[in-house]
Amino acid sequence: MLKKFFALFLTIGIVSGLMAGCGTSSSSSGSDLKELRIGFVPSQNAETLEARAKPLADLLQKELGIPVKVTVTTDYNGVVEAMGSKQLELGFLPPTDYVLAHQKKYANVLLQALRFGVDPKTGANTSDKVSYYYAGILVRNDSGIKSLNDLKGKTIGWQSPTSSAGYVWPAVEMKEKAGIDAQKDVKSVVFQGHDKAVLAVLNKDVDAAAVFEDARNIVKGEYPNVFKDTHYIYQTAKIPNDTISIRPDISKKWADKIANAFIKIGNDPKGQKIIESIYTHEGYQKASDSTFDVVRDYSDKVKNIGK
């Protein structure tokens, strides 16, 4: 299943790139930026994410003095390819996707998200804002699964093959720690959104799922027993938080202006509530490309899975 998805994923990426290339850019780069178009990737229901992103666009438009538009793509690769074909100036990219975009010279990192730390047992936030997070392997309490070793032959829910929390970190460490290959030794189901993966565990559609560690908070309003009925059998190493990445041809003047606007919004109580509702971000800090060297390391390791 996952191998087929990899092939489909590449095909979709090519098609989306071609489709994006057919459009005409309505904003110029450099010092004459007339419009800011921002792409998001789905970590929850796409329609919900778009509705929550529009208030952020309104705040940015007020700060920057130019129109701001938001787009939610159907997969992670959509934002990367849209930036490459200059249909987007800015992208909210997870670490692995940022590295791929940077390698293609489609994007430079502008900011890194800050989040509150999370207690994996209760889902409660810690008091500290951090620039990293963890992924985990989530199971039902009645699954009988106690450790990574018990996952062999089981059905596991994954996200896109470039998703740091939904595939790369858990798959790499599952192989390193337990010798279980995510493409050979388990049955795979691919989901679009960590909320869907959590629900699949709850509904017993899969035996386990790889999700970011506070993913259960997305569904706890509708499924209040999610923390009572599930737990993590494994926590990965630290994963750098998501990026806000910018096209390399955007001038430093505008890059700094956009970065400062995001930081200001993140420091404002009203703005913080808006960005928290989108990706559970609590603020932003300036970022360096070297922070993501660990991502490059894991990206190299994940290539050996299935071989």
N, C-alpha and C positions, 0 to 999 in steps of 0.2 A: 504493500500500500504506500509506504513512505517513498520507495524508489520511484513509483509511478508519479507521486506528487512532485518529486524533484524535477522530473522531466516536464510535467505540466507547468510547474512554477517557472521554469526557464522559458517555456513557450509563451506563457502569459506576460513575462517580463519583456520579451521581444516585441510582442503585439502591442503592449501598452506603450512601449517606447516609440513604436512606429506611429501609433495613434496620436501620442502627445506631439510628435514631430510635425503632424499635419496641421496643428493649430498655428495661430499667429500670435506672437507675443505682444501684449498690450502695454508693457512697461519696459523702459530702457534701463540698462545697468549703469554702473559708475555713479557719477555725481548727479545724474538726472533721473533718479528713481521716482517714477510717477505712481506706482502701485506696488503693494506688497502682497504676494500670494503665498499662502502658507499651507503646507501639506501635513496631514496627520495620518498615522497608521492605527488600525483598530486593535485596541486592547480590551474593548467592550463592544457592545452593539453599535454598529456604524452610525445609525440614525441618531442614537442617543449622544454619541460623541460629537457629531456635527452640531447638534442643538446646544451642547455645552460649550463648544468652541466659539460660537458666534459672539457671545458677550466679551470674550477675550479680544476678538477682532475689533469690536467697538472701542475698547479701552486703548488698544494699540493705535487705532485710527486717530483717536483724540491726541495721543502723545506724539505721533509722527506727522500728523497733518496731511496724510495721503490715504487714499482708499486701501483698505485691508480686506482680503477675501480668504476664506478658509475652504479647504477641500479635504475630504476623507476618502482615501483610496481603499480598494478591496484587498490589497496585500501590501506588505512592506516594500516590495520592489517598485510599486507604483510611484511612490514619492521620489525614490532615487532616480528613476528614469525620467520623471517629469522635471527634476532639477537639471538633469543632464541635457534635456532638450529645451531648457530655459522656459518651461511652462510654470515653474515655481521658483521663487527667490529663496524661500526658507522651508526647512523641513524639520519636524519633530521626529528624530530618528533614534531608534534603539542603538546601543553601542556597535553591534555587529554590522548593522546596515550602514551606520556612519563610516565604519572602516572600509566597507565595500565602495561607498560613494566617494570617499577621499582617495582611494586607490585609483578610481576612474577619473579623478580630478573634477568630479561633479560638485564636491562640497568641502568646506572647511568647518571645523567645529567653532561655534560662536560661544555657546553657553552650555553648562551642565546643570541638570536639575538637582535640587536639594529635596530630600524627603525626610520625614520623621522616621526614626528606626521603628521596627515592628517586632512585637513579641509573637513568635510563631505559634504559640499555644493559644493565646487569647485574641490575637489580631489587634491588640491595643497598641497605640503609638507610644514610643519613648519620648522623652523631652528634647532629645538632641536631633538637630537637622544634620543629615549625612549625605555624602555624595555617592553612596553605594547602596546596594540592596542584595537580597539573596533570592534564589529560586529554591523550590522544594518539590519533592515527589509526594503528592497528596493521595490518600486512600481513605476509604470508609473504615470506621472502627471495626466493623464486622467482616472485613475483607479477608482476614487471616494473614495478611501481608505484614511482615514484621521488619524486613530489611531489604536492601537492594537485591540480595541474593534470591529473594522470593519472587522477583519480577520476571524471571525467565519463563517464557511461554505465556505470559499474561498479556492483556490488551491495555495499551498505554495511550493516553491522549497527549498529542504534541501540538505545538503551534507551527508556524512557518519554519522551514529548515534554517533560516537566518535569525530566528528569534533567540536572543541570548538566554532568557529565562525559560522560554517555552520549548527549547530544543538544545541549543549548543552546550551550555554549561551542564545541564542534567545528563545529556547523552554522553558527553566526554567523560564526566566523572563516574557515570554508571559503568562505563567500559574500564576505566582505570581502577576503580575500587572493587568492582565485582566481576569484571571480565564479561559483562553482558553487552552485546552489540545491539544498538537500537534499531538496526535494519535487518539483522539476521535472527536475533534471539527472542524478539517480542512481536506481538501483533500491534500494528500502529493505526491510529485514527487521527486525522489532522483536523484541528478546529480553527476557526477564525475568531479569536477572542478568548481571553483567559476565563471570562465568566462562563462561557459555554463549556469549557473543559471542567470547571468546578461542578457545574450542573450535571455533566456526564458522569462524574464520580458519584454524586449524590443519587442519581437515578440508576446507577449500576450499569450504565451503558459501556463504561470502561472500568478496568480494575484499578487504574491509577492514572494520574495526570501530572505533567510537568507544568508548573505555573509559578508566577512570582509570589512571594511569600504572603503578601497581604491581599491576594486575589479574592479570597472568600468575602472580604468586606464589600465587594461589588454586589454580591447577591444576598447578603445577610438581611437586607430589608424585606425581601420577598420570601427568603428561606431562613428564618431566625435560628433554626437548629443546625445550621451548617457547621458551626464550631463544635457542637456537641457530637455530631455524627461523623466527623472526619478529623484526620490528623496527618501530619507530615512524618514520613518514615526517614526522610533524608533532607539535609540542608546543604546547598552547594557552597563553594567559596564565594567571596565577595564579587559582585558584578558592578562595574561602573554604571552610574545612573545614566538615564537617557540624555541625549544631546538636543540642542537646538542648533542645527547646522545651516550654513549659508553658502550660496553659490560663490565660488572664488572670484568671479568678475565683479561682484558688488564692491563698491569703493569702501575704503576704510572709514571714511566719514559716515556713510550710511550704516556700515556694520556696527560702529560704535554707538550710533544713535539708536539703532534697533536693540542692541544689547542693553543699553542703559534704560530703555523703555521697559523691557522685560523685567529687569532687576527692580525698577521702581514699582511696577505692578505687583511683583512678588512680595515687596515690603509693605504694601498697602493692605489692610484687613479685607476690604472688599475684593481687591484683585486676587488676594491669596485664596479666598473662597472659590473664585472662578477657576483658577489654575488647579486647585485641589480637586475640583469636580471632574476635570478632564483626565488627568493622569496621576492623581494624588501627589502632584508636585506642591512643595511648600515654599519655593523660591528658586532663584537661579544664581549661579556664580560663573565668572569668566573661566574658560577652560583651555587646556593645552592638549594638542594632539598626542603627546607622549603618554598622557593618562590612559590611552587606549591601546598601549602596547600589549597589555595582558589579553585584550580582545583579539589581537592578531595572533597571539600564541594559541588561544582556544580555537580560533578559526582554522589554524593549520592542523590542529589535532582532530577536529571534527571531520576533516577530509578523509581521515583513515577509517572512519566508521563505515562498515559495510564492505570493506576490502578484506 
